[in-house]
Amino acid sequence: MAARLSYSNKVMLAPMVRIGTLPTRLLALEYGADIVYSEELIDHRMVQCQRLVNPILDTVDFVSPDGRCMFRTCEREKKHVVFQMGTADSVRAVETAKLVERDVAGIDVNMGCPKDFSLKGGMGAALLSNPERVRSILTSLVSAVSLPVTCKIRLLPTPQATFDLVKVIESTGVAAVAVHGRSIKERSTQPCHYDVIREIVSRASIPVIANGGSNEITSYKDVDKIKSLTGCESVMIARAAQWNPSVFRREGALKIDDVIKRYLQLAVDTGNGCSNTKYCVCQMMADRMEGPLGARLHSAKNIREICDLWGMTGYHDAAEARRSDVMEGLSLREQKSLGVASFSPGGAKRQRMDAELTEEGVMELCVKYERRDYPAHTPKSELLEHCSQRHLDPPSYNTVERSRDRLFKSVLTVCGDKYSSSFWLKSKKSSEQAAAIVALAVLGLDVPTKQ
């Protein structure tokens, strides 16, 4: 059996929304972080996901019903990554933890997020004032999973209230507690209450992880300063790592352009989305966003254009070519399961597409409808015109809404044959248009698209 993750004497990448995705976590580990946390992922979204091994990226993906990858991890971080969840329910918390258990090293519950979304859902900092729910969630997790369970909290209005909550947390059997040294209402511009964290350490019987001192950290040597101020053995770094992940290097931080280049390599390697990649690079650019390079970064429309700003289009294109070779070797079913199969209706290809036939006799392809791709005619209007010209009955659409997530799927019938996208989509209109794309593709018809 593999050794359980230890939280003693560690330097960690803190959980940060949008920052803590796979390329940033891998970069932090390369630079010397001992433990890396995922961004907060909400339990009721995760429990809908399917776990998929992705041979194209060598990753494990947790994919939602609409095809979005909610959480991506890989073997390189397996012994070091902690999955942080947002939850207000012990049953969903356990279900989420069991889903990711084999692919991560620890489970953490966010009990410190002060944002309205979390508070209104009874998650994050809302749990601080509900110790019995805290007890229920953590006790259930500790009993249900083989991994160490932790939580991350903020300070309550009085030190004694915080001490009392930590006692409740300790009683559940968790492996450690991370303490952000500010209250719910305090922000990063206000001082971190190191004295309260120090008092928690003196009273606690489990490791306490110091968080909230990133404004005092400009290099790895400042970690010792936070340890001295708080009495904690372990320190969690947030903003300093957001601005320059090489802060974890014991030898000293690197020039930010070198860090960005390495980050982009990892973003390309892991198939990270353009929006998230751009956001993370923008944080590293800081005040340079006001200059010409920042303007070009802001206007970049895809990963390749971002890579071009740092002379890395060759790296991007080589990675894409390798992935294309791997994807061509996958069956349609494998492509469908990964959500990577797609049909490009424009261009020179006019051959009939081989759809997958479901048990209900519906021909399916993995396609989605994007309005911007059809400036002249929609797929539905194109198919209707095709039927009219041949004096065929017009297509009929049977569209259903899935109650658990309010996504739509449409089955199109024309000439007795049935067609559908394999995806559940966000609107009735999109699902019907996607079904029309499938029919046109299978029939070998051109679809006028934006080139």
C-alpha positions, 0 to 999 in steps of 0.5 A: 500500500502506498504511503499516505500523504503527510502534511507535516513540514510541507510547502503547498500550492493553495487552492485557487479558483481558475489558477489551480488547474493541471498545468499550474499544479504541474509547474508548481511541483516542478519548481519544488512544491510538495503538495498542490491543491486543485481549485475548488470543485462543487460536489453537485457538479462533480457527482454528475461526471464520468471518469475517463482515461484520456489516451490522447493527453495521458490524463484522467478526465472527469467529464460532465454530461454536457461534455465539459472536463470539470477536473483533469489530473495525471500520473505525474501529480497523483502522489501530490495533488489534493482534491478540494471540494465545495460541499454542504452535504455529507452524502454528496461529499462522500460520493464526490470523494469516492469518484476521485479517490483513486486518482488523487492523494488527499481530499480537502473541504473548502470551509473558507470561501467568502464568495456569495455563491458559496455562502448562498449554497451553505458551502465555504465560509457558511460552514464556519457557523455550522459546526455540526454540519462540519462534523457530519461532513468530515466524519463521513469523509474520514470513514468513507475514503482511504485518503487523508481528509483535511479542510481549509478554514478562515478565522471566526469573529473571535479567537475563542470561536475559532479555537472551538471550531478547530476542536470540532474539526480535530474530533473528526479524525482529519489529517490536518487543518489549513487556516487562512489568517483572516476573517470572512470580511477581511481581504488580502490588503488587510493584515494576516492574524499570525498571532491567532494562527500561532495560538491555534498551533499551540492548542491543536493536536494535528498539523496546522497549515498557515495560509494568508501570508502571500503578501509577505512572500516574494521568494522561497526564503520567506517561507521560513518567515511565515513559519516563524510568525505562525509556529506552523511547520507547513505553509500554503502559498496562494497569490505569490504562486499565482504571480510567479509559480517559480516562488517554490524554487529553493534556489530563487525565482526565475524570470517571469517570461521563462516561467510563462514559456514553461507554463505554456508548454504544460498547458499545450501538453495537458490540453488546457482551455484557451480561456483558462490559459489566458487567465493564468498567463495574465496573472503572471504578466501583472502590470505588463498587461498595460503594454503592447504584449499585454494587449496582444495577449488580451486579443488572442483567440486560441492557445496557438495565438498565445504561444505565438507571443512567446515564439512557441507555435512550433511546440504547439503544432508538434503537440497537435500533430502528435495528438491527431495521430493518436486520435486517428487510432481511436474508434468512434466510441472511444472518441465519443467517450472522451468528448473529442470527436467532432465533425467539421461540416465545411471544407473539402470533405463531402463523404458520408460520415459513419455514425454510431447506431444506438440500441434505439436505432438512432444514428449519432455523431459527436457534434455540437452547434455553434451559431457563429459557425453558420452565418448564412443558413442554419443546419435545420433550414438546410435540411428542410430545403433538402427535403423540400427539393426532393418532395420529402416529408419535413424533418420532425424533432423529438426533444427532451429535457433531462431533469437533473441538469436541464440539458436537452437532447433531440432526435431528428426523424427524416425518411424514417431514419433517426439522427441525434448528437451524442451530447446533451446540450444547453438549449432546445434550439442547440440540440435540434440544430446539432441533430440536423448537423448529424443528418446532413453529415450522414447524408453527405451534404454540404453545410454552409459554414464560416470558413 
